[in-house]
Amino acid sequence: MVYGVRLPSAVLVLAACSSTSKGEANAKPAAEPAPTLTRVGSVDFYADTSIVAFPVSDLATSKAWYARVLGSKVVYDLPEQRWCEVTTPAKGTLLGLHEQSGASVGPANALGMGVTDMAAARAHLVALGVRLENDVIEIPGVVKLLYFLDPDGNRMWFYAPAG
């Protein structure tokens, strides 16, 4: 629940997130350039940051898992709303983690990240005991894919050029 309202698992809480908040705790240094905007119709979108939201059952456990597996760092934390945002290896892509009891997850909750060496990426996940959904899938001449799950069953995948 956010502000007393139960949100669907994929809803982004933009009113209180790092990419849009104007609060003092998130104020940017004066020397930093203004954010890049992309205009679509009459709407200006922040072009430098995207946020993918995942429901999680335990925020502390998820923060630790993402730090260990993806090297994520917390960039915004709103504990009273059970929400935080963490970095990902993909520049400009943040992951919003929203603690919800009975969190609903599934294959629609997915985040894909490109890697240069699929064998090294797979070995990294295996060494950390990450649950793989399958072995590497290769579409000959196109791409290699590896799907894996976080502790709550949120689906992620690595992709690499086919070799």
NORNORWO-V408018 format. One record per residue. RES is the residue in three letters. OMEGA is omega as a letter, one per 30 degrees, with the letter a starting at -180 (none if undefined). Layout:
# NORNORWO-V408018
res=RES omega=OMEGA
res=RES omega=OMEGA
This chain:
# NORNORWO-V408018
res=MET omega=l
res=VAL omega=a
res=TYR omega=l
res=GLY omega=a
res=VAL omega=l
res=ARG omega=a
res=LEU omega=l
res=PRO omega=a
res=SER omega=a
res=ALA omega=a
res=VAL omega=l
res=LEU omega=a
res=VAL omega=a
res=LEU omega=a
res=ALA omega=a
res=ALA omega=a
res=CYS omega=a
res=SER omega=a
res=SER omega=a
res=THR omega=a
res=SER omega=l
res=LYS omega=a
res=GLY omega=a
res=GLU omega=a
res=ALA omega=a
res=ASN omega=a
res=ALA omega=a
res=LYS omega=l
res=PRO omega=a
res=ALA omega=a
res=ALA omega=a
res=GLU omega=a
res=PRO omega=l
res=ALA omega=l
res=PRO omega=l
res=THR omega=l
res=LEU omega=l
res=THR omega=a
res=ARG omega=l
res=VAL omega=a
res=GLY omega=l
res=SER omega=a
res=VAL omega=l
res=ASP omega=l
res=PHE omega=l
res=TYR omega=a
res=ALA omega=a
res=ASP omega=a
res=THR omega=l
res=SER omega=l
res=ILE omega=l
res=VAL omega=a
res=ALA omega=l
res=PHE omega=l
res=PRO omega=l
res=VAL omega=a
res=SER omega=l
res=ASP omega=a
res=LEU omega=a
res=ALA omega=l
res=THR omega=a
res=SER omega=l
res=LYS omega=a
res=ALA omega=a
res=TRP omega=a
res=TYR omega=l
res=ALA omega=a
res=ARG omega=a
res=VAL omega=a
res=LEU omega=a
res=GLY omega=a
res=SER omega=l
res=LYS omega=l
res=VAL omega=l
res=VAL omega=l
res=TYR omega=a
res=ASP omega=l
res=LEU omega=a
res=PRO omega=a
res=GLU omega=l
res=GLN omega=a
res=ARG omega=a
res=TRP omega=l
res=CYS omega=l
res=GLU omega=a
res=VAL omega=l
res=THR omega=l
res=THR omega=l
res=PRO omega=a
res=ALA omega=a
res=LYS omega=l
res=GLY omega=l
res=THR omega=l
res=LEU omega=l
res=LEU omega=l
res=GLY omega=l
res=LEU omega=a
res=HIS omega=l
res=GLU omega=l
res=GLN omega=l
res=SER omega=a
res=GLY omega=a
res=ALA omega=a
res=SER omega=a
res=VAL omega=l
res=GLY omega=a
res=PRO omega=l
res=ALA omega=l
res=ASN omega=a
res=ALA omega=l
res=LEU omega=l
res=GLY omega=l
res=MET omega=l
res=GLY omega=l
res=VAL omega=l
res=THR omega=a
res=ASP omega=a
res=MET omega=a
res=ALA omega=l
res=ALA omega=l
res=ALA omega=l
res=ARG omega=a
res=ALA omega=l
res=HIS omega=a
res=LEU omega=a
res=VAL omega=a
res=ALA omega=l
res=LEU omega=l
res=GLY omega=l
res=VAL omega=a
res=ARG omega=l
res=LEU omega=l
res=GLU omega=a
res=ASN omega=l
res=ASP omega=a
res=VAL omega=l
res=ILE omega=l
res=GLU omega=l
res=ILE omega=a
res=PRO omega=l
res=GLY omega=a
res=VAL omega=a
res=VAL omega=l
res=LYS omega=a
res=LEU omega=l
res=LEU omega=a
res=TYR omega=l
res=PHE omega=a
res=LEU omega=l
res=ASP omega=a
res=PRO omega=l
res=ASP omega=a
res=GLY omega=l
res=ASN omega=a
res=ARG omega=l
res=MET omega=l
res=TRP omega=l
res=PHE omega=l
res=TYR omega=a
res=ALA omega=l
res=PRO omega=l
res=ALA omega=a
res=GLY omega=none
